[in-house]
Amino acid sequence: MTTELRGLDAADWESWYRSLEWAFGGGREPSEERAAWREVTEIDRSLALWDKDRIVGSFSSFSFQLSVPGGALVAAAGVTMVHVAPTHRRRGLLRRMMRQGLDTARDAGEPLAVLTASEPAIYGRFGFGVATHALSATLDVPRTGLRLPPGTEDVTLRLADPAEVVDRCEELYARLVPRRPGMIARQPSWPGMVLLDPRATRGGASPRRCLLAERDGELVGYARYATLARWAASVPDGVVLVKDLDAADPAAYAAMLRFLMELDLMSSVELTGRPVDDPLVHLVTDMRRSRLRVADRLYLRPVDVGAALGGRAYASEVDVVLDVTDDFCPWNSGAWRLSGGPGGAVCERTRDAADLSLDVRALGAAYLGGTSLAALAGAGQVREERPGALTAAATAFSSPVAPWLPHNF
């Protein structure tokens, strides 16, 4: 079969997106969900793979700004909407699209590429490592309490329609982005995705509501949630489904969590996609009844090793030579000297002997500080060439807070 890879024409978006729906099970998404995805699609960063008059593959990316250790924002290609039709597998077509996508990111001066993986085994061969994880919890409300921090009673809570307060919530979100690596600075087109709540996908739950946490009129937190009413033998057994829970300080977080745990007729609170060091881990009185689960979340690979490592700060002073192997983006391969600390860093080519050897996937996993270089060394993915270099580098690469991707893309 002869296939042609070319840029997506806006007029072909419906056919292109329908081919993607078939790749992910065939169900047609609600019209409002399709409209939200159409709004955020960057047509000039999207590819369609054609076989004659039929689309058999897709690839797109977002022009993201990703928070990194130290609070800076680094340009990142957010790889998304990727598929190859089952009739066209094992022909190197995904590799072809990824090749063009990463080349485009490099030409655009984007040091990073990131994605969320429907099938994790696929993307390691393209140099993506797991850079963040996500925590999920199901709080057993009748048998779990909270240890409330000082100031909780000073927080005022009120309910609002999510659409009516989205601008205030997005302003708070933007202030929080530099505080934690892995967060994405949302673009003006993204509020539609934030508010997306199709009736067809609620599974019987209510429409979402927005809980605002304020102190002296200032917004210090918000939560978007729905409730699912259930009864067991005439006993209420409802579930609170929390989509977002963002707070500027511990008291605001605790006040909102307490509110969600005290809703009438609800016996559990489900939170998904949270940071692995989420405050709830330390607020709940019984972790065993919170059913904590951890899963992979954001996959990351440096597109430009020098710019990527020079774009973040480090927890301690570091001067280390990294011998990087990158088969898919060979311009990254070779020795790099990283010098820097909390105030910033420089990463340049060098001919000096390596202190550590690793491949680009391990470097991507460690980049945001959520995965230790020492842990990767324990798995044989990082090799220490100079005694003491691993401990020093692992300490420098660490982050005081766990990296976190708040939402899929």
N, C-alpha and C positions, 0 to 999 in steps of 0.2 A: 504494500500500500504506500502511496505517496502522500505525505503530510506536509503542510505548510504552517509555519509559526509566524504570526504577524501581530502587530498591535491591534488591540480591540477597537472597533468602531462603535461609537455610542449607539448607533442604530441597531447594533447586534446584541446589546446588553441583555435583553430578555431571553434570547436563545442561549446566550453564553451562561446566564445564571440558571436557566432551566437545566442545562447539561450538568451543572454543578449540583443541583438538587438531586438529579438521578444518581450521581456518584455517591451521594450521602443518604441513600435509601429510597429515593424516588418520590417522597411526599412533597406536595406543593405547599410552600410556606404561606401563611396568611398574607393578605395584600399589604397590610401595614408593615409587616416585617420585610417584605421584598422592597417596599418603598424606602425604608430606613437604610437597607444595604445599598440600594441604588444611590441614595444621597451621599453616602460616604465613599463609594467606589471612586478611586482615582483612575479615570479612564486612560490617561496618558501613561500610567504605570501598569497597565493590564495587558495580558497577552492571550490570544486565542489560538488554539491548535486546530487546524482545519484538515479534514479529509474530504476533498471535493467541496460539496455544499453543506457539510455537516461538521459541527464543532465537536471535537473529541478530546479536548483538554483545555485547561484554563490555568492561569497564574496571574496573581496581582500582588501589589504591595502598597502599603501606606507610608507616607513621609512623616514618620514619627520623630518626636524628641523624647528620649528615654532618660530618666533620672539615674545617675550613677553615684557611687560612693564619693562623698564630698559635696553633693548637692547640685553639681553641674548637670546640664542637659546635653546629651550627645545625640546627633542625628542617627536614626536607625531605620532601615527598611523593614517594615512590618509585613512579612510574607504571609499571604492569605489567599483564600479561594483557589486552592491548588487541587487539581485532579487530572487523571488520565482515564478515559473510558476503558472499561474492562476488555473491549475488543481490540485495544491497542496497547496492552501491557507488554512489558519485557522487550521493548524496542528502543530503550534509552530516551524516551520522550520526556519523562520527568527530569532527567539529567539535562536534557537540552534546554528545557524551560528554566531550570534553576541556574544553569550556566549564564543564560541571557539576563536573568533577574539579578544575579550577583554582579555581573559585569556592569549593568546599569547602575546599581547602587554604588559601585566603586567610581564610576564616571561622575556620579552626582555628589561625590565627596561624603558619602555616608559611611562612617567607620564600622558600623554594626549592622547585622541583620538578625531579626528575631521572629519567632513564630510560636504558635501553640499547635501541638501535634495531635491529630485524631488517632494516628498509629505511630507510637514513639519509635519503633524500630526503623522507620524509613529514613530519618533525617540525620542520623549519626554519620552516614557515609558522605554527607555534604558538609560536615564539619560543625554541626550544631550540637552543643552540650546543654544539659539541663541546668539552667542558671537560677531558677526559683522553684519553690514548691508551694503547695497550697494546703491549708488546714481546713477540714470540715468537722463540724461538731453537731451533735443532737443532744440538747440539754434536757434532762429529765426534771421538769419544773417542780413536781411535788417533792422530790427528794434531793434537790440541789439548791443551795443558797449562794449568796454573793458576799464577798468581803468588800465593803464599799470604802473608797478612799475619801480623805477629807475634801470638803467642798461639794460633795454630791448633792446635798440639799440646796445649794445655792443655784443650781441649774434649773431653769424654767423650760418645761416641755409643752409643745402644742402640735396638733395635727394639721396637715395642709394637703391640698391637691398637689401631687408631684409636679405637674406642669406649671402651676402657678408660682412655684418657688425654685424652679430648676436653675435660674440664673444665680440666685444666692448660694445654692448648693455647689454649683460649678466654681464660683469664686472661692469658696472654702477648699474645694478639691484642689484647685490650682495652687493654693498656699501650702497644701500638704505635700505636693509632689516632690519638692526638693528634700523633704525630710527622710524619704525612704527610697533606696535604689530599686529600680525595676518598674516604677510607676511611669505612666505615659501622660505627657502633657496633652490634654484632649484638644482637638481642633474645633473650630466653630461649627462644623457640620455634625458633631457627635452628640449633641443633646437628644436628637431623635433616637439614637441607639440607647442612650441612658434611660429614656422614658419608655422604651418599647415594652408593651405589656398586652400582647394579643389575647383576646378572650379564648381563642382556639387552643392556646398552649398553657392555659392556667390549670388544667386538670381538676377543675371544680373549685379552685381557690378563688378568693375575692379579688377584685381589682387592687392594685397596690396603693398604699397610703404612704405619706411622707411624714416622719416624725422629726420635728425641729428641736434642737437643744440650743437655748440662748442664755446668755448671761449679760445683764444690763443692756439688753437690746442687741447685743452682738451675737451672730451665729457662731456657735462653737462645736456644732455637730449636727448630723442628720442621719436618718435611717429610712430606707425604703423597704416596705414589708407587705406581705399579704397573709391572710389567715385561711386555713382550710378546716372547716367545721366537720368533726367526726364524732360519732357516738358509739360506745361499746356497752351493750346491755343497759341502756338508758343512762349511762355515765358519760359526761363530756370528755372527749379525748382528742381535742383539736390540736392543730400544728400551726405554729407561727413560722412563716417562710421568709427569712431575711435575705434580701438581695444586696443591699449596701448598708454599711455601718461605718461611717467616717467621723472622727472626732479630733479636735485640736488639743485636748488635754484629757487626763485620766478621769476627772470628775464627770465630764460630758459623756464619755464612753460608758461609764458605770451607770449613770442616770438613765441613759437610753436602754441599756441592756436590762436593767431592773424593770423598766416599763414593759419591755417586750416579754419578760418572764412573768409578768403579773396580769396579762390580758385575760379577761374572763373566758371560761370554757376551753382554755388551751392547756394541754398537758406537756407539750414539748416545744422547743424552739430549735429550728434548724438553720445553721449558718454554714455557708459553703464558700470556698475560694478565699479564705482568710489568710493572713500572714501566719507562718508557723510559730512566731513569737507573739501572736495576738494576745492582748491583755486578758481575754476571757480565760486563758489557761491559768492565770494567777488570781482571777477574781472568783471563780467558782469554788465552792467549798468541797466538791467531790468530783475530781477529774474522772474517776472510773465510771461515773454515771453520765458523763458528757460524751461518751462514744467518739473519741477523737480519731480522725483518719488523716493521713498525709498522702498527697499524690503529686506527680510532676506537673509543672505549670508552664513556665516560659523557657523556650529553647533559644540559645544565643550563639552566634559565631562572629568573631571579628572579621570584617571585610578588609580592613586596613589595620594590621597589628600595631603599628607605630602610633597612628592617630587614636586608636581605641585605648591603648594603655596610657597614652599621654593625656587622654581626656578626663581621667578620673583622679581623685586623690587617694592617698594610702594612709592606713591607720598608724604607721610608724615609718621612720626613714628607711629607705630601701635603695640598694645599689646592686643589681643582679643582672646577669646575662642569661637570657632565655634562648635556648635553641629550639625553634618552633618548626614542626613538620606540618605542612598543609598541602595535601595532594590535589585538592579541588581548586584552591586559589593559590597557585605556586608562588605568586609574588610575595606571599607572607612567609615562605619558608626561609630558614636561616637564623643567624644569631642577632638578637636585639638586646641592647643595654637599656634597662629601665632604671632611672634614677629619680627619686622624688620622695614625697612624704605627705603630711596633712595639707600642705599648702599647694600641692600640685605636682606634676611630674613631666619628665621628658623621656621619650622612648625612641631610640635611633639605632640604625644599623651599626654593627661592630664586627671586628675581626677577632675580638678577644675570645678566650676559651669560655665555654658554657659553664654556668653554675647549675642550671637545671635544664633538662630536656623534656619536652612534652609535645603532644600534637595539639592542633588548633581546637579540637573538641574539648579537651581538658581545660584549655585556656578559656574557652567560652563558658564552661561550667563554673570556673572560679572567678570570672570577671566581676560579677556584682557582689562578691563577698559572702554568698550564701553556701558555697561548697568549698571546703578547705583544700588547699593544695596538698596538705599532708594526708588528708583522706584519699585524695586521688592517687597519691604516691603509694598508699597502702593497697590500692587496687592495681598497681603496676602501670598507671597512666601518666605518672610524673617520675622522672628519675633524677636523683640528686647526684651531681657531678663534683661538687665541692662540699666537703663536710660543713654543716651549719647553714648552708644556703637555704635548705628547705624550710627550717623553722623560721628564719628571718623573713622569707618571702611569704610564707603562709600567714604570719602575723600581720605583715603589711597589707596583704590582699583582703584581710577580714573586714567585716562591717559590723558596727555596734548594734544595728538593727537588721533583721532578716530582710533580704530583698523580696519584693512582692509585686505581682501583676494583678491589679484590681479587677480586670475584666478581660474576657476573650476578645479576639478580633479576627 
